[in-house]
Amino acid sequence: MSNETPKQPLSFKPVIVLVAICAIAGILLGAVHQVTAPVAAAIAEQRAQETYASLVPEAATFEEVESSVEGCTAALRALDASGNPLAIVVVAQSKGYGGQVPIAVAFDMEGSVMSITTMPNSETPGLGSRIAEEFYIGQYVGKPAAPLAVEDIDVISGATISSKAALSAFNIAVQVYEEVCRG
């Protein structure tokens, strides 16, 4: 007598079922993405336009301008109803503690910061996220379109990485302004 157990034939049925389920799920996810992607893009564009309008409320339209500065995600010329330039709006970002820290800056045509705002980011709530508060971001308003150093601003205690990322993004915006206006 032998102690060997008879070998069972391999069953591929569970593998085939699993592959079929994955294929169906993939097809359904692709279909949902096709439907929702244009809606998500439209919402993102609407939010961007609202941000630009909040920076330069008197602007009638915004036209995109080219920029080759690394870290710039958008550069626009704000125009009044007659097509005269009112401001240059720049969205720039720099690496912070939790990821990219994007800001939007509006420079008037004389080269001063008209307004500035932070954009959604992943900085630490209660620390790095404080860069959005008026006491920090407001200190840039009225500054000339010139690079700033850490000594030129009040950084947030406990959130120096986020503060420096916002400062770096501001300096990128200054480079874009220089490129657009004087380039």
N, C-alpha and C positions, 0 to 999 in steps of 0.2 A: 503494500500500500504506500501510496505517495501522499505527502502532505501538501502538494501543490494545489492551489485553488485554480479552477479553470478561469482563463482570461475572458473577460467580457469584451464584446466588440465595442469599439469607440462609437459614441453617438454624437453626431454633429448637429443634432436638432437644437440644443440650447444655443450653440454658436450661431446658427442660422437665424434663430428668433432674435437674438441680441443684435446682430448686424441689421436685421430688418427694422427693429425698433430705432436704432441709431440713425439709419437712413431716413426714416419717416420724420423723426425729430429734427434732423438737419434740414430737410426740405421745408418743414413748417417754420422753423426759425428763419430760414432764408426768405420765405414769403412774408413773414411778419416784418422783417427788416426792410424789405422792398416797400411795404406800405408805410411804415413809420419813419423811415429816413428822411423823406422830403418834409414831413411835418416837423421833425426835430430840427432840420436845417432852417426852416422858416421861423421857428421860435427863436433859435440862436441869432438869426439876422435881426429879428424884431428887437431882441434884448440889446444887441449891439447898437442899433439905431437909437434906442431909448437912452443908452449911455451917452452917445455922441450928443444927442439933443439936450441932455442934462448938463453937459459941459459947456455947450454954446447954445443957449436957448433961443437967441435971436437969429440963428442960422436957418435959412430956408431949405438948403440942401447941403449934402456932403459929397464931394467927389474924391475918389481914391487917387492917390499919388504913389509913384514907385519909390521904394527904398531898398537899398542893399545892405542896410545895417543889421547885423546879426542880433536877434532878440526882439526885433520889431515885428509885430504880428499884424499891424494895420497902420496906415498913414493916410490921412484925409485932409482935404482943404474944406473948411466950413465957408459957405458962400451965403451972402444975403439974397434977397429976392431979385436984385438987379444983377446978380452974378459976381459981385465984388467980394474978394476974400476978406473974411473976418478973423480967421484963426487957422492954425494948423493943429489937428488932433492926432495924437500918436498913442497907440496901444503898444506897450513894450513889456517884456517880462524878463525876470532873472531868477536863478535858482535860490530858493529859500530852504527852510528847515524841512517842510513837508512837501515840497515840490516847487513848481513854478509860481512866482508871485507876479501876476500881471497888474499893471496900472494903466490908466488912461489919463493923458495930460493934454490940456488945451493951452497952446501958446498964442498970444495975440500977435498981430503982424509987426509990432514993435519989439518983440522978443522977450516978453514977460509971461510968467505962468498966470493964466486967467483962472483956471480951475483944474482940479485933479481929483481922481477917485481911484479906489482900489477895485479890482474885479474879483469874482469868486476864486478862492484859492483853498489849499489844504493845510494852511498853517495851524498850529496848535490853538484850539479854542481857549480864550482867556489869556493867552500870551502873545503868540505870533499874530493871531487874528486882530490884535489891537492896533495894527498898522492902519486899519480902516477907520479908526476913531479920529475925530476932528483935531484933537490936540497933537496928533502925530502928522497925519496927512495934510492938515491945514497949514503947517509951517512951510510948505513948498509954494503956496499961493503968493504971488507978487515977486518971487525970486526971478532973476534974469535967466534967460535960456543959456546957461553956462554950467559946466560940470560942477558938482558939489562934492565935497569930501565929508567923511564921517564927522569931522570937527565942525562942519557947517550946520549940522542938524542935531536935534535932541533924539538920541536913539531910545528905544523902550527897554528899560531894565528887565532882564530875563528873556528878552526877545531880540537880542542883537543880530542874530542871523536873519530874522525876518526883516528887521529895520534896514540892515545892510542890503538885503535883496531888493527892497523897495527903492532904496537910494540908487542901487545899480540900475534898476529898471528906469528910474528917472533920468539917469545919465545917458542911457541908451536913447530915451526919448529926445534928449537934448541933441544927440548926434543926428537923429533923424530930422529934427527941426533945422539944424544947420545944413544938412544935405538938401532938404527940400527948398529952403529959402535962399540959401547962398551957393548951392551946388550948381 
